[in-house]
Amino acid sequence: MTDNKYAIVTIITASHYPYAAVLYDSLCLNIDFPFDFYVLVVDGDIKHKVHSSIKIIEPVDLGKGSHIQGLHSRYYTADKLDEYRWSLKAPAVRFLLESYEAVLYCDSDLCFFSDASFLFQNLEEEDFLLTPHWFTQCLLNQPDYANNMHHGLYNAGFFGAAQGSEPILDWWAEQCLLECRRSAKEGFFLDQGYLNLIPIRFDGVRVLKHRGLNVAGWNRAENVRSKKNEEVLINDEYPVVFIHFNPHTVACTRNGNDPFLFRYLSIYASGLRAFGIDLMVREKVSLLQRVIGNLRKILKC
């Protein structure tokens, strides 16, 4: 049992444990009250654990509810581990809500840089939190504008849920059991596209308009970076709370298209180096693996 009211969870394959550890370190610096941090590992044991306070769990620990057995049967294969991870977000958060008043889900490639305590405070008033992608809204800027339709309005790399959100999480898990795949023509984008419907189907949902949340390479046109008194602000107003360092964000920053994020990327890369991860090499390998995976899926069609 725990005395803490709040929990944060990420879901990884075992190889990404260093990312989860860096995420945890950044959260500890930027949330000013106690929380428990969980890492759901979908494919084996962690060989070199750090931080005794990080709680490691496995899919079997989630029990049998919220379509867990069906998701395991459908997606737990060598070529679908990504789909498996993504489909388990709702069940993992629902499981933790049995013990906590509120839970944040964070992808392991997020990193926090300023106070994020207000996220839990929002969950004292609302059941569910979403953050927009902030893809460009300019119709003339194709294909960026099409990302709103192809990838969804909201980013599934972060969401928050409080007790009372169980119907939302159950519905989301059910959709992922039906389909968790990419097909822009058919309107599917993994677990993420379903988020479009949540503010329509359910009450108690807040779309967070703070532009310093989920800062990423894909939203630099809508969320303009600037510097004031040595602080980076988004749209001259919002401090950077957390950055989504997926390969696209890393590449945009490294190649100079997002120069105001370079200082943050340096901090993030330094944290990973402490765990023996060279971010540049890792991201190139990750990109190559994604290309190969996509080619294999195309060849199977």
C-alpha positions as CSV (number, residue, x, y, z in Angstrom):
1,M,0.0,0.0,0.0
2,T,1.0,3.6,-0.4
3,D,0.3,6.8,1.4
4,N,0.6,8.9,-1.7
5,K,-2.5,10.2,-3.6
6,Y,-0.9,10.4,-7.0
7,A,0.9,8.1,-9.4
8,I,2.7,8.4,-12.7
9,V,3.2,5.5,-15.1
10,T,5.1,4.9,-18.3
11,I,5.1,1.8,-20.5
12,I,8.3,0.4,-22.1
13,T,10.1,-2.5,-23.6
14,A,13.0,-3.4,-21.3
15,S,15.6,-1.7,-23.6
16,H,14.0,1.7,-22.9
17,Y,14.5,1.6,-19.1
18,P,17.1,4.4,-19.2
19,Y,14.6,6.7,-20.8
20,A,12.1,5.9,-18.0
21,A,14.8,6.7,-15.4
22,V,15.6,10.1,-17.0
23,L,11.8,10.8,-17.1
24,Y,11.6,10.0,-13.4
25,D,14.5,12.2,-12.5
26,S,12.9,15.1,-14.4
27,L,9.6,14.6,-12.7
28,C,11.2,14.6,-9.2
29,L,12.7,18.0,-9.9
30,N,9.4,19.5,-11.1
31,I,6.5,18.1,-9.0
32,D,6.6,19.5,-5.5
33,F,4.6,16.8,-3.7
34,P,5.0,13.0,-3.3
35,F,4.0,10.6,-6.0
36,D,4.7,7.0,-6.9
37,F,6.3,6.2,-10.3
38,Y,5.5,3.0,-12.1
39,V,7.3,1.4,-15.1
40,L,5.2,-1.2,-17.0
41,V,7.7,-3.5,-18.8
42,V,6.0,-5.5,-21.6
43,D,8.8,-7.8,-22.7
44,G,11.1,-9.1,-19.9
45,D,13.3,-8.1,-17.0
46,I,15.2,-5.0,-16.4
47,K,18.9,-6.0,-16.1
48,H,20.4,-2.8,-14.5
49,K,17.8,-1.2,-12.2
50,V,18.4,2.3,-10.8
51,H,16.3,4.2,-8.3
52,S,14.8,1.8,-5.8
53,S,11.8,4.0,-5.6
54,I,10.8,3.2,-9.2
55,K,8.1,0.5,-9.1
56,I,8.4,-2.1,-11.9
57,I,5.3,-3.9,-13.0
58,E,4.3,-6.4,-15.7
59,P,1.1,-6.8,-17.8
60,V,0.2,-9.8,-15.6
61,D,0.0,-7.5,-12.6
62,L,-2.8,-5.5,-14.2
63,G,-5.3,-8.4,-13.6
64,K,-7.9,-9.5,-16.1
65,G,-10.2,-6.5,-16.4
66,S,-10.4,-3.7,-19.1
67,H,-9.9,-6.1,-22.0
68,I,-6.3,-7.0,-20.8
69,Q,-6.5,-10.6,-21.8
70,G,-7.8,-9.8,-25.3
71,L,-5.2,-7.2,-25.9
72,H,-2.5,-9.6,-24.9
73,S,-3.8,-12.3,-27.2
74,R,-4.1,-9.9,-30.1
75,Y,-0.9,-7.8,-29.9
76,Y,1.7,-9.7,-27.8
77,T,3.9,-10.9,-30.7
78,A,7.4,-9.9,-31.7
79,D,6.2,-7.7,-34.6
80,K,3.5,-5.9,-32.6
81,L,5.1,-5.0,-29.3
82,D,4.7,-1.3,-30.1
83,E,0.9,-1.8,-30.6
84,Y,0.9,-3.9,-27.4
85,R,2.5,-1.1,-25.4
86,W,0.1,1.5,-26.8
87,S,-3.0,-0.5,-26.2
88,L,-2.1,-1.0,-22.5
89,K,-2.2,2.7,-21.6
90,A,-5.8,2.8,-20.5
91,P,-5.7,-0.6,-18.6
92,A,-2.5,0.4,-16.8
93,V,-4.0,3.7,-15.7
94,R,-7.3,2.1,-14.7
95,F,-5.4,-0.4,-12.6
96,L,-3.6,2.3,-10.7
97,L,-6.7,4.3,-10.1
98,E,-7.8,1.4,-7.7
99,S,-5.1,2.7,-5.4
100,Y,-4.6,6.4,-6.3
101,E,-6.9,9.4,-6.6
102,A,-5.2,10.5,-9.9
103,V,-2.7,9.2,-12.4
104,L,-0.6,10.7,-15.1
105,Y,0.5,8.6,-18.1
106,C,3.8,9.8,-19.8
107,D,5.6,8.3,-22.7
108,S,9.1,7.4,-21.7
109,D,10.6,10.0,-24.1
110,L,9.1,12.9,-22.3
111,C,11.3,15.1,-20.1
112,F,10.1,17.8,-17.7
113,F,11.8,21.2,-17.2
114,S,9.5,23.3,-15.0
115,D,6.8,23.0,-12.4
116,A,4.2,20.4,-13.4
117,S,2.3,20.2,-10.1
118,F,-0.7,22.0,-11.7
119,L,-1.4,18.9,-13.8
120,F,-2.5,17.0,-10.7
121,Q,-4.4,20.0,-9.5
122,N,-6.4,20.0,-12.7
123,L,-7.4,16.4,-11.8
124,E,-9.0,17.6,-8.6
125,E,-11.6,19.3,-10.8
126,E,-11.8,17.1,-13.9
127,D,-11.8,13.4,-14.7
128,F,-9.6,13.4,-17.7
129,L,-6.8,15.6,-19.2
130,L,-5.7,15.8,-22.9
131,T,-3.1,17.9,-24.7
132,P,-3.5,19.0,-28.3
133,H,-0.8,18.2,-30.9
134,W,-1.1,21.8,-32.1
135,F,-0.4,20.8,-35.7
136,T,-0.5,23.8,-38.0
137,Q,-4.0,25.2,-38.6
138,C,-3.0,26.7,-42.0
139,L,-4.8,25.0,-44.9
140,L,-2.1,26.1,-47.3
141,N,0.6,24.2,-45.3
142,Q,0.3,20.7,-46.6
143,P,1.0,18.0,-45.6
144,D,1.3,19.5,-42.0
145,Y,-2.4,20.4,-42.0
146,A,-3.3,16.8,-42.9
147,N,-1.7,15.6,-39.7
148,N,-4.7,16.9,-37.8
149,M,-6.8,14.3,-39.6
150,H,-4.2,11.5,-40.0
151,H,-2.6,11.6,-36.5
152,G,-5.4,12.9,-34.4
153,L,-6.1,16.2,-32.6
154,Y,-4.5,15.1,-29.3
155,N,-1.3,13.4,-28.4
156,A,-1.5,10.1,-26.6
157,G,2.0,10.4,-25.2
158,F,0.5,12.2,-22.2
159,F,-2.8,12.2,-20.5
160,G,-4.2,12.4,-17.0
161,A,-7.0,10.5,-15.3
162,A,-8.8,10.8,-11.9
163,Q,-11.1,8.4,-10.1
164,G,-14.4,8.7,-12.0
165,S,-12.7,8.4,-15.4
166,E,-13.0,4.6,-15.5
167,P,-15.8,4.6,-18.2
168,I,-13.5,6.7,-20.5
169,L,-10.6,4.2,-19.9
170,D,-12.7,1.2,-20.5
171,W,-14.1,2.6,-23.7
172,W,-10.6,3.5,-25.0
173,A,-9.3,0.0,-24.2
174,E,-12.2,-1.5,-26.1
175,Q,-11.4,0.6,-29.2
176,C,-7.8,-0.5,-29.0
177,L,-8.9,-4.1,-28.8
178,L,-10.9,-3.6,-32.0
179,E,-8.2,-1.8,-33.9
180,C,-4.7,-0.5,-33.0
181,R,-3.1,0.1,-36.3
182,R,-2.1,2.9,-38.8
183,S,-4.4,3.5,-41.7
184,A,-4.9,7.1,-42.7
185,K,-7.3,6.2,-45.4
186,E,-9.6,4.4,-43.0
187,G,-9.2,6.9,-40.2
188,F,-7.1,4.8,-37.8
189,F,-4.0,5.9,-36.0
190,L,-3.1,3.3,-33.4
191,D,-4.5,4.2,-29.9
192,Q,-4.2,7.9,-30.6
193,G,-7.0,8.6,-33.0
194,Y,-9.7,7.5,-30.6
195,L,-8.8,10.5,-28.3
196,N,-10.7,12.8,-30.8
197,L,-14.0,11.4,-29.6
198,I,-13.4,11.4,-25.9
199,P,-14.3,15.1,-25.3
200,I,-17.5,14.5,-27.3
201,R,-18.6,11.2,-25.7
202,F,-17.7,12.0,-22.1
203,D,-18.1,14.8,-19.5
204,G,-15.4,15.9,-17.2
205,V,-12.7,16.1,-19.9
206,R,-10.4,19.1,-20.0
207,V,-8.3,19.9,-23.0
208,L,-5.2,21.7,-21.6
209,K,-4.4,24.8,-23.5
210,H,-1.0,25.5,-21.9
211,R,1.3,25.6,-24.9
212,G,4.3,24.5,-22.8
213,L,2.9,21.0,-22.6
214,N,4.0,18.4,-25.1
215,V,6.5,20.8,-26.8
216,A,7.7,19.0,-29.9
217,G,9.1,19.3,-33.4
218,W,5.6,19.0,-35.0
219,N,4.1,22.0,-33.2
220,R,6.9,24.6,-33.7
221,A,4.8,26.6,-36.2
222,E,1.8,27.0,-33.9
223,N,3.8,27.2,-30.7
224,V,6.5,29.7,-31.5
225,R,9.6,29.6,-29.3
226,S,11.2,32.8,-28.1
227,K,13.6,33.8,-25.3
228,K,12.9,36.4,-22.6
229,N,15.4,37.0,-19.8
230,E,17.2,33.7,-20.7
231,E,13.9,31.8,-20.3
232,V,12.4,30.1,-23.4
233,L,8.7,30.9,-23.7
234,I,6.1,29.5,-26.0
235,N,4.0,32.2,-27.8
236,D,5.7,34.8,-25.6
237,E,3.7,33.5,-22.6
238,Y,4.1,29.8,-21.6
239,P,7.2,28.3,-20.0
240,V,8.4,24.9,-21.3
241,V,6.9,22.3,-18.9
242,F,7.7,19.2,-20.8
243,I,9.2,18.3,-24.2
244,H,8.3,15.2,-26.2
245,F,11.7,14.0,-27.4
246,N,10.6,11.6,-30.1
247,P,12.9,11.1,-33.1
248,H,11.2,14.0,-35.0
249,T,11.8,16.5,-32.2
250,V,15.4,15.3,-31.7
251,A,16.1,15.7,-35.5
252,C,14.4,19.1,-35.7
253,T,16.5,20.4,-32.8
254,R,19.8,18.8,-34.0
255,N,19.5,20.2,-37.5
256,G,18.8,23.7,-36.4
257,N,15.1,23.9,-37.2
258,D,14.2,24.3,-33.5
259,P,17.2,26.1,-32.0
260,F,15.5,27.2,-28.8
261,L,15.2,23.6,-27.7
262,F,18.9,22.8,-28.1
263,R,19.7,23.6,-24.5
264,Y,16.9,21.3,-23.3
265,L,18.1,18.5,-25.7
266,S,21.6,18.8,-24.3
267,I,20.3,18.3,-20.8
268,Y,18.2,15.3,-21.9
269,A,21.1,13.7,-23.8
270,S,23.4,14.2,-20.9
271,G,20.9,12.4,-18.6
272,L,20.8,9.5,-21.1
273,R,24.6,9.3,-21.3
274,A,24.7,8.7,-17.6
275,F,22.9,5.4,-18.4
276,G,25.2,4.6,-21.4
277,I,22.8,5.8,-24.1
278,D,24.1,7.9,-27.0
279,L,21.0,9.7,-28.1
280,M,22.2,10.4,-31.6
281,V,23.1,6.8,-32.3
282,R,20.0,5.5,-30.6
283,E,17.6,7.7,-32.5
284,K,19.2,6.8,-35.9
285,V,18.8,3.1,-35.0
286,S,15.2,3.7,-33.9
287,L,14.4,5.5,-37.1
288,L,15.9,2.7,-39.2
289,Q,13.9,0.1,-37.2
290,R,10.7,2.0,-37.9
291,V,11.5,2.1,-41.6
292,I,12.2,-1.6,-41.7
293,G,9.0,-2.3,-39.7
294,N,6.9,-0.2,-42.0
295,L,8.4,-2.0,-45.1
296,R,7.6,-5.3,-43.6
297,K,4.0,-4.3,-43.0
298,I,3.7,-3.0,-46.5
299,L,5.1,-6.2,-48.0
300,K,2.6,-8.3,-45.9
301,C,-0.3,-6.3,-47.4
